[in-house]
Amino acid sequence: MRILFIGDVVGSPGRSVVDGLLPGLLEKEQPDFVVINGENAAGGVGINTKVALALFQAGADVITLGNHAFRHRDVYELLDRDERIVRPANYPKGAPGRGHTIAESDGQRLGVVNLSGQVGLDAARSPFPEADAALAELREKVDHVLVDMHAEATSEKVAMGWYLDGRVTACVGTHTHIATADARVLPGGSAYVTDVGMTGARGGVIGMRREEALTRFLTQVPARFEPSDEDLWLNAVLIDADDAGSATGIRQVLLPYSASNAASSGGVNQTM
């Protein structure tokens, strides 16, 4: 079984990358499931209904979110209605949406859990017991489990990887938008990476126009951030797993995007 997980899609430039490169990846890699973090897909902050439906149309089986899940009110109804989109499970129980879901493909069932870190982010409960609760509910219903740990602190994401090792197929980190070089299968059989990275403009500052970010850093004056469209890349991981639910490999997929390479989906692949 193979899972393609695409890191934080940033604004319309990131969505263009998905539209341009995902068809080639689907043809080349033949994943059974595609999971996309859409945390910043609408204008660079949050997600709305139109954008979520576009990501599903592009090929996502599940969309995960994060700390900007509730930025756009029009998506609340979709979060409650559509089981294919999940927000952090350790948000308040009364908030719109759900924290985990199940996707099915050719008789295989993938549980997807979304968690938020607490270091530097707001969450109602610790993600660690919340992960236990989600796994207890999913255990008899799925063949594989993928956890999107949306967190600021690398230490909290690494800790979650070790905490879940041997109990999930994969624990992948999102939120910081910078792909880390530690993708590996942990001793217990869970694939792990601290941050998948982002799908957006490497020519900006974590996907946003660098001029606006520099103005903020240099002056401390609030600035309106807009997604950059310079040097677009897709950041993702491919996770392979056996029938028992253990990962057999995780491979980073780091692809530059331009109109000329959209069909071929060629680029840098690192296997670990």
C-alpha positions in Angstrom: 0.0 0.0 0.0 1.3 3.5 -0.9 0.3 6.9 0.5 1.2 10.2 -1.1 1.1 13.0 1.5 1.5 16.6 0.1 2.8 19.3 2.5 1.0 22.6 3.3 -0.4 24.0 0.1 0.1 27.8 0.1 -2.5 29.9 -1.8 -3.3 29.9 -5.4 0.4 29.3 -6.4 0.4 26.2 -4.4 -2.8 25.0 -5.8 -1.4 25.5 -9.3 1.5 23.3 -8.4 -0.9 20.6 -7.2 -3.0 20.9 -10.4 0.2 20.8 -12.6 2.2 18.0 -10.9 -0.3 15.7 -9.2 -1.5 14.0 -12.4 2.0 13.0 -13.3 2.7 11.8 -9.8 -0.4 9.7 -9.8 0.5 8.1 -13.1 4.2 7.5 -12.1 3.9 6.5 -8.4 0.4 4.9 -8.4 -0.5 5.8 -4.7 -3.5 4.1 -3.2 -4.3 7.3 -1.2 -3.6 11.0 -1.5 -3.7 13.2 1.6 -3.1 16.9 1.2 -2.6 19.5 4.0 -4.8 22.4 3.0 -4.1 24.6 6.0 -3.0 27.6 3.9 -4.7 26.8 0.6 -7.1 29.8 0.5 -5.1 33.0 0.1 -2.3 31.7 2.1 -4.3 31.4 5.4 -6.9 28.8 6.0 -9.2 27.0 3.6 -12.7 27.8 2.2 -15.3 25.5 0.6 -14.4 26.4 -3.0 -10.7 25.6 -2.5 -11.4 22.4 -0.5 -13.6 21.1 -3.3 -11.0 22.0 -5.9 -8.3 20.0 -4.0 -10.7 17.0 -3.9 -11.3 17.5 -7.6 -7.5 17.6 -8.1 -7.1 14.1 -6.5 -7.1 14.5 -2.7 -8.8 11.6 -0.8 -8.4 13.5 2.5 -7.6 17.1 3.4 -5.9 17.8 6.7 -5.8 21.2 8.4 -4.2 23.0 11.3 -4.2 26.2 13.3 -6.0 28.2 10.6 -8.8 25.7 10.2 -11.5 28.1 11.2 -10.2 31.2 9.5 -13.0 31.2 6.8 -16.5 30.8 8.2 -17.9 29.5 4.9 -16.1 26.2 5.4 -17.7 25.3 8.7 -20.6 23.6 7.1 -18.3 21.5 4.9 -16.2 20.5 8.0 -19.4 19.2 9.6 -20.7 17.5 6.5 -17.8 16.1 4.5 -15.9 13.3 6.2 -13.0 13.7 3.8 -11.7 16.9 5.5 -10.4 16.9 9.1 -9.2 19.6 11.6 -7.0 18.9 14.6 -8.7 16.3 16.9 -7.5 18.1 20.0 -9.5 21.2 19.3 -12.7 21.8 21.4 -15.3 19.1 20.9 -17.9 21.7 20.0 -15.9 23.2 17.2 -16.9 22.5 13.6 -15.7 19.3 12.0 -13.9 16.1 13.1 -10.4 15.1 14.0 -10.0 11.9 12.2 -11.6 10.0 9.3 -11.4 6.8 7.2 -10.7 6.7 3.5 -11.3 3.5 1.4 -9.6 2.4 -1.8 -9.8 -1.1 -3.4 -10.8 -2.7 -0.1 -8.1 -1.0 1.9 -9.0 1.4 4.7 -6.8 4.3 5.8 -7.4 6.1 9.0 -6.2 9.8 9.0 -5.7 11.7 12.2 -5.0 15.4 12.4 -3.4 16.8 15.6 -2.2 20.2 16.7 0.9 20.8 18.8 0.6 22.8 22.0 4.0 24.5 22.0 3.5 27.9 20.4 0.0 27.0 19.2 -3.4 26.9 20.8 -5.1 23.6 21.4 -7.8 22.5 23.9 -6.0 19.3 24.9 -2.6 17.6 24.7 -2.2 15.9 21.4 -0.7 12.8 23.1 -3.8 11.4 24.9 -5.9 12.7 21.9 -3.8 10.4 19.6 -4.5 7.5 22.0 -8.2 8.2 21.9 -8.3 8.4 18.1 -6.3 5.2 17.7 -8.6 3.4 20.1 -11.6 4.4 18.0 -9.9 3.5 14.7 -8.2 0.3 15.7 -10.8 -2.3 14.5 -11.9 -0.2 11.5 -8.8 0.4 9.5 -5.7 -1.3 8.0 -3.4 1.6 8.2 -3.2 4.9 10.1 -1.5 8.2 9.0 -1.1 11.0 11.5 -0.6 14.6 10.5 1.1 16.3 13.5 0.7 20.0 12.8 3.1 21.7 15.2 5.5 24.5 15.6 8.2 22.8 17.8 10.4 20.2 16.2 10.8 18.6 19.6 7.0 18.1 20.0 6.8 16.5 16.5 9.8 14.2 17.2 8.3 13.2 20.5 5.0 12.3 18.8 6.8 10.2 16.3 8.4 8.1 19.1 5.2 8.0 21.0 3.3 6.5 18.1 6.1 4.3 16.7 4.7 0.8 16.1 1.1 2.0 16.5 0.6 3.9 13.2 1.8 3.5 9.6 3.1 7.0 9.5 3.4 10.2 11.6 4.3 13.2 9.4 4.9 16.8 10.5 3.5 19.9 9.0 3.1 23.6 9.7 6.7 25.1 9.5 6.8 24.9 5.7 10.5 23.8 5.6 11.2 20.2 4.6 13.4 18.4 7.1 16.1 15.9 6.2 15.1 13.2 8.7 12.6 11.0 6.8 13.0 7.4 8.1 11.2 4.4 9.3 11.4 4.2 13.1 12.4 0.9 14.8 8.8 0.0 15.6 7.8 0.3 11.9 6.3 3.7 11.7 7.4 6.1 8.9 8.3 9.6 10.2 9.4 13.0 9.1 9.5 16.2 11.2 8.2 18.4 8.4 7.0 17.4 4.9 7.5 21.0 3.8 5.2 23.2 1.7 3.8 23.2 -1.7 4.3 26.8 -2.8 6.9 29.5 -3.5 10.4 28.8 -2.3 11.3 32.2 -3.5 9.3 33.8 -0.7 9.4 33.4 3.1 7.6 30.2 3.9 5.5 30.8 0.8 4.6 34.4 1.3 6.1 37.4 -0.6 9.6 38.1 0.8 9.3 41.9 0.6 6.3 41.9 3.0 8.0 39.5 5.4 11.2 41.5 5.4 9.2 44.7 6.1 7.6 43.1 9.1 11.0 41.8 10.4 12.8 45.1 9.8 10.1 47.5 11.1 7.8 45.5 13.4 4.9 47.2 11.6 2.1 44.8 10.7 2.0 43.9 7.0 -0.5 42.1 4.9 1.1 38.9 3.6 0.2 37.5 0.2 1.4 34.2 -1.4 4.5 34.5 -3.5 4.7 32.9 -7.0 8.5 32.8 -7.3 10.3 29.4 -7.6 7.3 27.1 -7.0 7.9 23.6 -5.6 5.9 20.6 -4.5 7.0 19.0 -1.2 5.6 15.6 -0.4 6.4 12.2 0.9 5.6 8.7 -0.4 5.0 6.1 2.2 5.0 2.4 1.4 3.5 -0.1 3.9 2.9 -3.9 4.2 -0.3 -5.7 4.8 0.2 -5.6 8.6 0.1 -1.8 8.6 3.8 -1.2 9.1 5.8 1.2 6.9 8.4 -0.3 4.7 9.8 3.0 3.4 9.4 6.7 3.2 10.6 8.8 0.3 10.7 12.6 0.0 9.4 14.0 -3.2 10.7 17.5 -3.8 9.7 18.8 -7.2 10.3 22.2 -8.9 7.3 23.3 -10.8 7.0 25.1 -14.1 4.8 24.7 -17.1 7.4 22.7 -18.9 7.8 20.0 -16.2 4.1 19.8 -15.2 3.4 16.7 -17.3 6.6 14.8 -16.4 6.7 15.4 -12.6 10.5 15.0 -12.6 12.6 16.3 -9.8 14.6 15.5 -6.7 13.7 12.3 -4.9 15.4 11.2 -1.7 14.9 7.7 -0.4 15.3 6.7 3.2 
